[in-house]
Every structure is written in C-alpha cells, then in structure tokens.
Amino acid sequence: MMTPAWEAPDEVGHFAYIRHIRETGSLPDVREVAAGEAHQPPLYYLIGAIVSLPVDLSTALGKFHVNPNFMWNRNGGTDVNVNLRGSADTFPFLGQTRGLHLARLSSVLMGVATIALIMRIGHDIFPTRSEVGFLAGAITAFNPQFLFLSGALNNDNLLILTVTGTIWQTLRAMKRPFSRRQWVYVGIWLSGVMLTKLTGAAIVLAVGAVLIALSIRRRSFRILLHGGLSVGLSMIILSGWWYIRNQLLYGDPLGYSVYEEIFAVNMRRTPLQWHDLREFVGVQFRSFWGVFGWMNVPAPDWYFTAVLLILLAAFIGLIVALIRRQFHQPDNDKKQSLLFLATALLLQEGFIVWMLTRCNASCYQGRYLLPVVAPITVFVALGLLAWIPTQQQHLLVKTAVPMITAVALFMPLQVISPVYEITPLPLWQTWLIPHKTDATFSQMFRLHGHERSQLDDQIQVDLYWQAMQKPDFDYSAFVHLVDAGGQLITQDDQGIGQSM
C-alpha cells in the first residue's frame, strides 16, 4: 500500500483488461478495446477478475485520473505521480481503487509462492546445504524491486511464478527422465507461461535443451520422444486455444502484427547499436534491483554501489568454487541442475536482447529478467557462501538476512512514500475528526467537520470537505471570528484544501 494506486508501470492498462472481462464476460480485441494490455494472454486477468468480484468496477469512484503534469507526458511536466489522487484512493479505498488493491493482493500471493519455489529449488539441488535455498529465497524476498512488483497489478508476477515453477518441475523431471507424468507437469507449468506473457517464452527453449541433453547423456531417444510429446501435448491442450484465437482474429497466432501497428510508439525505429546495449545494461541492472514508480523513483546511488559490490563478490566466489570443483559429485546431478539454471538465465537474457532489435528503450526494464530470478539468486547465494567454510555458512545467512530486510524496509518508507505526497485527506482520518458536522452546500460540497487549535494569539481552523461532484468553479471558504456581541473581529478566506 506504500505505492499509491496506479503508480506502478501499466497498472491502468492491466486494470482495464480486468474491467473488460468483468463487464463483458469476454476477452478483449486489441483493435476494438482501449485497453493498453489487450494483446496479452488472459490468465493473469482472469485471476484478477475473480479476485475483484466483491467490488463494483463500473463505478467512477477511485478511477484513474491522468495528471497532465506527469513527467513522461512529453509536455514539460515534472510531477512524479501519473494519477491525480482523491480520497477514494486512500485507505480503506473505494470503488475501482479497492478493486485494484484486491487484484494487487493476488500479485502478493504469487510473489510468496515464487519465494517458496526458489527455496525449494535451492534445497533440491543442495539437499545437505539448507543455507543455499534459504539465502536465495531471502535475496529474492527482500529485493526491493521484487517487492515493489509483487505489490503491483502486473502480469509479470504470474510470469515469474510460472517460469520459476517450470524450472522447479524440470529439475524434478531430470531426476526421473523416463517418467511421462513428470514431463506432463512441466507442460502444465509451461502452459501457464504461455497463457501469461510471451516474454517468458525462452524457458520453452531451455526445457527443450534439457530433453536433448538428457537423451544424449542417457543414450535414449525415448526420453526426447516421450518427454517432448508429453510437454508439447500438454501445452497444446491447455494453452493452444489462445493462439488459435489469435490466428482467427488477427491472422497471426502471436497477434504480433496487430501489436506492431497499434503500439508503434514502442517499436525501434533505428538499428540496435552498441551504445544502445550499454544503456540497456545500466537500465536493466538498476531496474532489476530498485527503480520504482513509472521508472522515475530510483533507489539511492549508495544502494546500487552496494549491490554491485555484492554481485562482484558472488561472481568471484562462483569462479573460485568452480576451480575447487565444489559443485561436483559422482552422479553429476548437481552439475546438470546448475547447467540447466545457467541455460535458462542465458536464454532469457538472449531473448531480451533479441527483443531489443524490435523494441525501443521501453524494453530495457529489469522486470523482463525477473522470470529467471531463481537462477540469479541461487548463483548469487552460492557465490557468497563460497567465501565461507561450510560449517560457518549459517552465520552469513544470519548476518545477511537482517541487513537486506532493513534495506527492503528502507525503500518504501524513505524512497517511495515521500515522493507521493497525499494531497487529499486519507479516508480513515475522517473517523478521527473531533467536531463532526454534516452540512451540504448546493449539493456540491459536504462539510464533515472541523478542528480548531490555538497557539498564543493565533488560531488555526481545519475544515474537512468532501466534493460530492466535480466543482463547476474554484470555490473558497471563509471563517469569521466574532466576539460575544456578534461583532466581526477578523476573518480569513482560503481556497478549499488550505489551512485557515
């Protein structure tokens, strides 16, 4: 709740998709619906539509109001907030804002499930070293960017969960490569990926690479045939309908040709250059670890410096561990598992770079790398733990977790919250008004009450107003101070919303 409504990337478009499902009972057509995410596969939005059922989304209360002075509007504006907030946007929230927060809650649960899976991945690869999974899970859980995204309405949350689930299930299938059931489960997770967002499609290639490698290693074509059929048929049955729909609607199973036409503003107009890649690396790094809002609220510089030093230490630790063959064991299961994690990570980054040949700087964001947060955090955990003897590694975990927890708390309290000054009074504060009234003026304003304070010879009067409809004029309110005989002593006229 530290991030105000609509102040995370593309929340307006994601919510419009959910509203369309709720109001029409159908999926949107990119060419006909003014929903900025209408091209996306529907799974996340179907979940959001169910979660938001207790709220009437047709009301105008709490709806998004674009701020004309928003800094990315290309009109010289400098405001950080994209939304002009009203009291309905404050706790306990009303109307569409309440629906938004309910849908955000589903993202939170997806984030929790992702963390649990990452811890499980670490445990499955290193069953005798619980510190690996625990530290990898903690790095994920207290990555401020992961926390920010997990509290936002964004289908990347479901993508991260389904890709992480695919990685976990593939590791399980690698231990029983002749089991068709295990590969069917992989196909189910992959169907979730393909019904969520195409930017996670690289994991399909990673699973294919695993099947080929296992077939070669075990000298059994049956693994590739049966595993491939189990995965492929599961995906066709569960997610194929979406791509058939796109083919029928747009003449393109991915719907990409229509996307290029409608979202031309996001397309790259010049060939990808080296300076573009340099900019991409910097933006991706920062926004993977801590850039909030609409990519306009960065974490402090000291934080990025600290993260860079930690990653450097982890990288060196990994190299040392490889030289010492710390990941080697007779049956090679650990080695094969780590190779799969590395393959998934490299393929995802390669897919993003390929995206950049078609997409402009809007695709530089680190959230496109978050689907492979499991490999990243497992490798970081391994690299850091490699510096310490096995018997003392639990001490690193006990020291590191409180530190990264403190940083994770610092970001919303000291970085995010201060830049979003709440102009309207939060609704819950109206419960505490000392002198309540219920006066209505021209069916335009309601006066809920007032509060008076005095310091020496100065009196401050706060009036608690509610606009019942959009004002037709810039009204002012006045306060008169009169004596016992009714004679005017002084007065003050102010615009509504200012102190008197």
Secondary structure, 3 states (H helix, E strand, C coil): CCCCCCCCCCHHHHHHHHHHHHHHCCCCCCCCCCCCCCCCCCHHHHHHHHHCCCCCCCCCCCCCCECCCEHHHCCCCCECCCECCCHHHCCCCCHHHHHHHHHHHHHHHHHHHHHHHHHHHHHHHCCCCHHHHHHHHHHHHCCHHHHHHHCCCCCHHHHHHHHHHHHHHHHHHHHCCCCHHHHHHHHHHHHHHHCCCHHHCHHHHHHHHHHHHHHHHHCCHHHHHHHHHHHHHHHHHHHHHHHHHHHHHHCCCCCHHHHHHHCHHHECCCCCCHHHHHHHHHHHHHHHHCEECCCCEECCHHHHHHHHHHHHHHHHHHHHHHHCCCCCCCCCHHHHHHHHHHHHHHHHHHHHHHHHCCECHHHCCHHHCHHHHHHHHHHHHHHHHCCCCHHHHHHHHHHHHHHHHHHHHHHHHHHHHHHCCCCCCCHHHHHHCCEEEEEEECCCEEEEEEEEEEECCEEEEEEEEEECCCCCCCCEEEEEEECCCCCEEEEEEEECCCCC
